[in-house]
Amino acid sequence: MSRRHKAMGALDVVLDYVRAEIKVIEERDPAIHNPWEVFLYPSFWAILFYRIAHRFYEKKNYFIARAISQFARNRTGIEIHPGAQIGTGFFIDHGSGVVIGETTIIGNNVTLYQGVTLGGTGKEHGKRHPTLKDNVMVSVGAKVLGSFTIGENSKIGAGSVVLDEVPPNCTVVGVPGRIVRYHNCHIPRETMNQIDLPDPVKDDINVLKHADSEITNQLLELKDELKYLKKSLEEKKAE
Ligand SMILES: CC(C)(COP(=O)(O)OP(=O)(O)OC[C@H]1O[C@@H](n2cnc3c(N)ncnc32)[C@H](O)[C@@H]1OP(=O)(O)O)[C@@H](O)C(=O)NCCC(=O)NCCS
């Protein structure tokens, strides 16, 4: 491939990125009035530099990867470790003070606000940062610490500190984070029960277990009846 073709290919990639970012920002930030403003968003530059740094990280060029990520951090106030894995449609509103750790995994269409940390607790090794599934929103100042998963479409409230797994379609608020909404059902503070959350798979298993024990009882009863019939037949034969 000629240099010219390579340069055109790279330009296409950048233009696709710019178009996608304009779409994402227009969808999620009502404050944008003109597509050119996208170039003024720290999120635009931070994610662009992250995508470049991540390529170097994947090729094990760790120093260059970190250098790019630190340059972006100094320019935008957003620190994304080049080892993090981030899907499409990612948006960080305002940006300042956002930190995303090395083993974080982020799905598609995730939104973060300023002051969010996706970090570790310092107690885990290997995978030590969270996994955020598609459409998760982490509000301003929230900290999500540990290697657990935040399920699809869940929201983390402003200023929360989340230290545990969050199922899909939930809202979590407070320090430590507690579930206040589950599948769009409001869970009132006073009756909230975080331990016995609905578990449809467990419920199905319990139904099957119940059916199984009923069948076993019926079989035992039939066995007893058969024994009784056999015995009375033998007695009749003997007479
Ligand atoms: C969490 C949030 C997204 C609301 O989600 P929701 O699913 O609509 O939840 P609700 O508003 O129904 O709130 C449910 C309960 O949590 C409480 N709650 C909501 N956000 C809270 C927060 N950040 N901290 C503590 N409690 C909070 C509500 O008061 C309500 O309490 P109740 O059960 O006693 O009535 C929203 O409150 C929030 O934090 N938004 C911040 C968005 C942001 O970062 N903006 C920055 C722009 S610069």
The ligand as an SDF file (V2000), in Angstrom:
LIG
                    3D

 48 50  0  0  0  0  0  0  0  0999 V2000
  -29.0930    8.4710   40.6520 C   0  0  0  0  0  0  0  0  0  0  0  0
  -29.8010    9.4060   39.7080 C   0  0  0  0  0  0  0  0  0  0  0  0
  -29.2900    9.2010   38.3200 C   0  0  0  0  0  0  0  0  0  0  0  0
  -31.3320    9.1650   39.7760 C   0  0  0  0  0  0  0  0  0  0  0  0
  -31.6750    7.8600   39.3400 O   0  0  0  0  0  0  0  0  0  0  0  0
  -33.1900    7.3140   39.4600 P   0  0  0  0  0  0  0  0  0  0  0  0
  -33.1360    5.8500   39.0680 O   0  0  0  0  0  0  0  0  0  0  0  0
  -34.0970    8.1870   38.6820 O   0  0  0  0  0  0  0  0  0  0  0  0
  -33.4840    7.3840   41.0270 O   0  0  0  0  0  0  0  0  0  0  0  0
  -34.5170    8.3300   41.8290 P   0  0  0  0  0  0  0  0  0  0  0  0
  -34.3380    9.7560   41.4360 O   0  0  0  0  0  0  0  0  0  0  0  0
  -35.8680    7.7280   41.7380 O   0  0  0  0  0  0  0  0  0  0  0  0
  -33.9870    8.1760   43.3460 O   0  0  0  0  0  0  0  0  0  0  0  0
  -34.2250    7.0190   44.1150 C   0  0  0  0  0  0  0  0  0  0  0  0
  -33.8420    7.3270   45.5650 C   0  0  0  0  0  0  0  0  0  0  0  0
  -32.4350    7.6080   45.6490 O   0  0  0  0  0  0  0  0  0  0  0  0
  -32.2050    8.9150   46.2150 C   0  0  0  0  0  0  0  0  0  0  0  0
  -31.0550    9.4830   45.4960 N   0  0  0  0  0  0  0  0  0  0  0  0
  -30.9870    9.7990   44.1760 C   0  0  0  0  0  0  0  0  0  0  0  0
  -29.7480   10.2220   43.8770 N   0  0  0  0  0  0  0  0  0  0  0  0
  -29.0260   10.1830   45.0240 C   0  0  0  0  0  0  0  0  0  0  0  0
  -27.6660   10.4880   45.3480 C   0  0  0  0  0  0  0  0  0  0  0  0
  -26.8250   10.9080   44.4170 N   0  0  0  0  0  0  0  0  0  0  0  0
  -27.2470   10.3180   46.6280 N   0  0  0  0  0  0  0  0  0  0  0  0
  -28.1020    9.8590   47.5800 C   0  0  0  0  0  0  0  0  0  0  0  0
  -29.4080    9.5460   47.3400 N   0  0  0  0  0  0  0  0  0  0  0  0
  -29.8560    9.7190   46.0780 C   0  0  0  0  0  0  0  0  0  0  0  0
  -33.5040    9.6780   45.9710 C   0  0  0  0  0  0  0  0  0  0  0  0
  -33.6550   10.7030   46.8870 O   0  0  0  0  0  0  0  0  0  0  0  0
  -34.5080    8.5600   46.1700 C   0  0  0  0  0  0  0  0  0  0  0  0
  -34.6150    8.3360   47.5770 O   0  0  0  0  0  0  0  0  0  0  0  0
  -35.9430    7.7010   48.3040 P   0  0  0  0  0  0  0  0  0  0  0  0
  -35.9330    6.2220   47.9800 O   0  0  0  0  0  0  0  0  0  0  0  0
  -35.7340    7.9510   49.7430 O   0  0  0  0  0  0  0  0  0  0  0  0
  -37.0980    8.4200   47.7000 O   0  0  0  0  0  0  0  0  0  0  0  0
  -29.6140   10.8830   40.1150 C   0  0  0  0  0  0  0  0  0  0  0  0
  -30.1650   11.1280   41.3700 O   0  0  0  0  0  0  0  0  0  0  0  0
  -28.1830   11.3690   40.1090 C   0  0  0  0  0  0  0  0  0  0  0  0
  -27.3920   11.1130   41.0030 O   0  0  0  0  0  0  0  0  0  0  0  0
  -27.8840   12.1290   39.0250 N   0  0  0  0  0  0  0  0  0  0  0  0
  -26.6160   12.7650   38.8600 C   0  0  0  0  0  0  0  0  0  0  0  0
  -26.3610   13.0030   37.3800 C   0  0  0  0  0  0  0  0  0  0  0  0
  -25.0760   13.7450   37.2130 C   0  0  0  0  0  0  0  0  0  0  0  0
  -23.9980   13.2530   37.5210 O   0  0  0  0  0  0  0  0  0  0  0  0
  -25.1590   14.9510   36.7380 N   0  0  0  0  0  0  0  0  0  0  0  0
  -23.9940   15.7820   36.6060 C   0  0  0  0  0  0  0  0  0  0  0  0
  -24.2670   16.8480   35.6120 C   0  0  0  0  0  0  0  0  0  0  0  0
  -22.9300   17.9400   35.5840 S   0  0  0  0  0  0  0  0  0  0  0  0
  1  2  1  0
  2  3  1  0
  2  4  1  0
  2 36  1  0
  4  5  1  0
  5  6  1  0
  6  7  2  0
  6  8  1  0
  6  9  1  0
  9 10  1  0
 10 11  2  0
 10 12  1  0
 10 13  1  0
 13 14  1  0
 14 15  1  0
 15 16  1  0
 15 30  1  0
 16 17  1  0
 17 18  1  0
 17 28  1  0
 18 19  1  0
 18 27  1  0
 19 20  2  0
 20 21  1  0
 21 22  1  0
 21 27  2  0
 22 23  1  0
 22 24  2  0
 24 25  1  0
 25 26  2  0
 26 27  1  0
 28 29  1  0
 28 30  1  0
 30 31  1  0
 31 32  1  0
 32 33  2  0
 32 34  1  0
 32 35  1  0
 36 37  1  0
 36 38  1  0
 38 39  2  0
 38 40  1  0
 40 41  1  0
 41 42  1  0
 42 43  1  0
 43 44  2  0
 43 45  1  0
 45 46  1  0
 46 47  1  0
 47 48  1  0
M  END
$$$$
